[in-house]
Amino acid sequence: PPSNPASRSTTAVHVTALDGIVTVNSLFTTAVFIGLSLTTSTSSETGNKSSCEGDVELVRRVIVFEVFSFGFFLFSSFIAQSLKLAINLASSSASNTPHHGEVESWLVDYGLFGSAAGSVSGCAFLVASMVEYVQVKLGRVPCSGEAVVVICVLIVLVGSSLLIYVFSTVYVSFFMYQISK
């Protein structure tokens, strides 16, 4: 277990990161529920010919992807909350300083990494759901230039932010303790 002051401050950093994961997952879970409630097939709104309109299969995929997304966000949040509980229990029995408990470094590292992996997977399914939802509302990709633009912007923005998130999580999870030694 980590026993030096640098390891304890690192544990506090992990608690802060876990708080952020839970908060973001809560926002995304809310987005999933809103998306599920708004998902309907609106073939008359697209104004395109019938082969370009969103159909029931697209709506079905929106729902499936949102349910997968919801599952991954819950998975991630439960791991993060469990890890926070372990840190807080260790801090209550080992130290007078909150969030500075002595917890096995591998548990913190892999717990944070697993929670981040769940969040990234949830985001991937949420983006897949949004791609299908755009096609329901604006028409299928081969027929609608507007849908192509919206989907490309979504993928570029979310993809680049996920890359930054993954690299920072890997850095914090696996290299933070080497620096503090």
Summary of the structure (lengths in Angstrom):
residues: 181
radius of gyration: 20.7
end to end distance: 12.9
largest distance: 68.3
contacts: 581
relative contact order: 0.17
helix: 83%
strand: 0%
